[in-house]
Amino acid sequence: MSAKHLKEFAWGLANSKHPFLWIVRPDVVMGDSANLDLEFLKEIKERGLITSWCNQYEVLSHPSVGVFLTHCGWNSTVETISGENIEFLVKEMMEGEEGKKKKEKALEW
């Protein structure tokens, strides 16, 4: 993804006002390193954790995980990433009816 898309994604997470764990590989930004603004880091200080690696099984099996987003298929959709879209999707999955339906369906499994 481009540095611009990374920043859009970052601010979408921040503006959702939900706590999050974000795994950002160092090579995620094309031709550049994944640097985030100091203003963003201050905004998420109490509710966001950013790291370059985690044990995926341990994280995803934790009961506090509300939404999991993967990079699979991003090549076809990365052009449409905007902060507003990310913010909306996080809020919908964490607070909205669609998110409630998906959680109920997941519990069936």
Secondary structure, DSSP 8 states (H G I E B T S, - for coil): --HHHHHHHHHHHHHHT--EEEE--TT-STTS-----HHHHHHTTTTEEEES---HHHHHTSTT-------TTHHHHGGG--HHHHHHHHHHHHHSHHHHHHHHHHHH-
